[in-house]
Amino acid sequence: MLNYQGLFFLLLLIMACALIIGHSYRYNRKVTPVSLMIVALLAVLSVTSYAFLGHEPQNTVRRPEPPQAVPEEMLMSASELNQKRIKEIQDKLREDTQNGELWYALGNAYMYSSEFENAGTAFLYALRLAPEPQSNIYSAMATASYYQEKQHFTPQSQAWLEQALALDKNNISALMLLASDYFLNARYQKAIDTWQQVLDTERTDLDRVEIINAINRAKSFF
């Protein structure tokens, strides 16, 4: 079966033969032996060229490579990955229920999926198992309760927030929660001062651009 190269050579041969025969007939009123020899020579050359160029040796044919397996994590959404992480932490906790760090990690995973009640329960276990009071756990408990109550502080969550700041006055999570609440309640100067306190900590893991934008939004209400 001819491929594109073979078809190309065949068309060239036909055109060349037609030109040679036409030229011979025009000037000699017949097809001369010389013309026939040239046509034959072109045919031989065309067939030889096609034999070398028109077919690829069988051992050079490239076979398609089998598709590479895609890691399962790359096919999962962020929410699915978080649910997988929750299950993995839960499995570990079944083996070691007294691991406070695992309870804290589980609480953060629940926060990511907006399961605030479950997060609060996990943080409470982390607090009970902590060897000493920890600012991050108190601020996490306050945050979970705050969002569970539709962005309102209860006396308990307010107490947890104050405890977090008493242990660490520059606790980022506690300050960001407090600034957000100030802003929502139109206490813009308080929000600005609290965000500025966050910036003054010079923490390298802060999204400083976002905090500065928040400060500017608050200033726009004056």
C-alpha positions in Angstrom: 0.0 0.0 0.0 1.5 3.4 -1.0 2.2 5.9 1.6 2.4 9.7 1.0 6.1 9.4 -0.2 5.3 6.6 -2.6 2.4 8.5 -4.1 4.6 11.6 -4.4 7.2 9.7 -6.4 4.6 8.1 -8.6 3.1 11.5 -9.5 6.5 12.8 -10.4 7.2 9.8 -12.6 4.0 10.2 -14.5 4.5 14.0 -15.0 8.1 13.5 -16.1 7.2 10.7 -18.6 4.3 12.8 -20.0 6.7 15.7 -20.6 9.3 13.6 -22.2 6.9 11.8 -24.5 5.1 15.0 -25.4 8.4 16.7 -26.2 9.5 13.8 -28.4 6.2 13.7 -30.2 6.1 17.4 -30.8 9.5 17.5 -32.5 9.7 14.0 -34.0 6.1 13.2 -34.6 6.8 9.9 -32.8 8.2 8.5 -29.6 11.9 8.0 -30.1 13.9 5.2 -28.6 15.9 7.8 -26.6 12.7 9.1 -25.1 11.7 5.6 -24.1 15.2 5.0 -22.5 14.9 8.2 -20.5 11.4 7.2 -19.3 12.6 3.7 -18.4 15.6 5.2 -16.5 13.3 7.6 -14.5 11.1 4.6 -13.6 14.0 2.7 -12.3 15.3 5.6 -10.3 11.8 6.3 -8.9 11.3 2.7 -7.8 14.8 2.6 -6.3 14.2 5.9 -4.4 10.9 4.7 -3.1 12.5 1.5 -1.9 14.9 3.5 0.3 12.7 6.4 1.3 9.1 5.1 1.0 9.4 2.3 3.6 10.8 2.4 7.1 12.7 -0.7 8.2 10.5 -2.8 10.4 12.8 -2.6 13.3 12.7 1.2 13.4 8.9 1.4 13.7 8.2 3.2 17.0 5.7 1.5 19.2 3.5 3.8 21.4 4.8 3.8 25.0 2.3 2.5 27.6 0.7 5.4 29.5 2.4 6.2 32.8 0.3 5.7 35.9 -0.9 9.0 37.4 -0.5 9.2 41.2 -3.9 9.1 42.9 -3.2 12.4 44.7 -3.0 14.3 41.4 -6.5 13.2 40.5 -8.0 14.3 43.8 -9.4 17.7 44.6 -8.2 19.7 47.7 -11.3 18.7 49.6 -10.8 15.0 48.7 -7.2 15.2 49.8 -8.2 16.7 53.1 -10.8 14.0 53.7 -8.1 11.4 53.0 -5.9 13.1 55.5 -8.7 13.1 58.1 -9.1 9.4 57.6 -5.4 8.8 57.9 -5.2 10.7 61.2 -8.2 8.9 62.5 -6.6 5.6 61.7 -3.4 6.6 63.6 -5.5 7.8 66.6 -7.1 4.4 66.9 -3.7 3.1 67.6 -2.7 5.9 69.9 -5.6 7.8 71.4 -3.3 9.7 73.8 -1.3 11.5 71.1 -2.1 15.2 71.5 -0.3 16.2 68.4 -2.5 13.9 66.3 -5.7 15.4 67.9 -4.4 18.9 67.1 -3.7 17.9 63.4 -7.1 16.4 63.2 -8.7 19.6 64.5 -6.9 21.6 61.8 -8.0 19.2 59.1 -11.6 19.5 60.3 -11.3 23.3 60.2 -10.2 23.1 56.6 -13.4 21.3 55.7 -15.5 23.7 57.8 -16.5 21.0 60.3 -16.1 23.4 63.2 -17.9 21.3 65.9 -15.7 18.3 65.2 -12.6 20.6 65.1 -13.5 22.0 68.5 -13.8 18.5 70.0 -10.4 17.5 68.5 -8.8 20.6 69.9 -10.3 20.0 73.3 -8.6 16.5 73.4 -5.4 18.2 72.3 -5.6 20.6 75.1 -6.2 17.9 77.7 -3.3 15.9 76.5 -0.8 18.8 76.2 2.0 18.6 78.8 1.5 22.4 79.4 -0.9 25.2 78.3 -0.2 26.1 74.7 -1.3 29.4 73.0 -1.9 27.7 69.6 -4.4 25.3 71.0 -6.4 28.0 72.8 -6.5 30.1 69.7 -7.5 27.1 67.6 -10.4 26.4 70.1 -11.5 30.0 70.0 -11.5 30.0 66.2 -13.5 26.8 65.9 -16.1 28.1 68.3 -16.2 31.5 66.7 -17.0 30.1 63.2 -19.4 27.5 64.6 -21.3 30.4 66.2 -21.5 32.2 62.8 -18.6 34.6 63.5 -19.6 35.5 67.0 -17.7 35.2 70.2 -19.3 33.3 73.1 -18.1 33.9 76.7 -16.1 30.6 76.4 -14.5 31.4 73.1 -13.6 34.9 74.3 -12.0 33.4 77.3 -10.0 31.0 75.1 -8.8 33.9 72.9 -7.7 35.9 76.0 -5.9 32.8 77.3 -4.1 32.4 74.0 -2.9 36.0 74.0 -1.9 35.8 77.7 0.4 33.0 76.8 1.7 34.7 73.7 0.7 38.3 73.0 1.9 37.9 69.3 0.0 34.7 68.6 -0.8 35.2 64.9 -3.9 33.0 64.7 -5.4 34.8 67.8 -4.6 38.3 66.4 -5.9 37.6 63.0 -9.2 36.3 64.4 -9.5 39.3 66.7 -8.7 41.8 63.8 -11.3 40.1 61.6 -14.0 40.4 64.3 -13.1 44.1 64.8 -13.5 44.7 61.1 -16.8 42.9 60.9 -18.1 45.0 63.7 -17.0 48.2 62.2 -14.3 48.8 64.8 -11.9 49.8 62.0 -9.2 51.5 64.0 -9.0 48.4 66.3 -8.7 46.2 63.3 -6.0 48.3 61.8 -4.0 48.3 65.1 -4.3 44.6 65.4 -3.2 43.9 61.8 -0.3 46.3 62.3 0.7 44.3 65.4 0.7 41.2 63.2 3.0 42.9 60.7 5.3 44.1 63.5 6.0 40.5 64.5 8.1 40.3 61.2 7.1 36.7 60.8 8.3 35.3 57.5 5.3 33.1 56.9 2.8 36.0 56.7 0.9 37.1 53.7 2.0 40.7 54.2 0.4 41.9 51.0 -3.0 40.6 52.0 -2.7 42.1 55.5 -1.7 45.5 54.1 -4.7 45.3 51.7 -7.0 44.6 54.7 -5.6 47.6 56.5 -6.2 49.8 53.5 -9.8 48.5 53.2 -10.4 49.4 56.8 -8.9 52.9 56.3 -11.3 53.5 53.4 -14.2 53.6 55.9 -12.9 56.6 57.7 
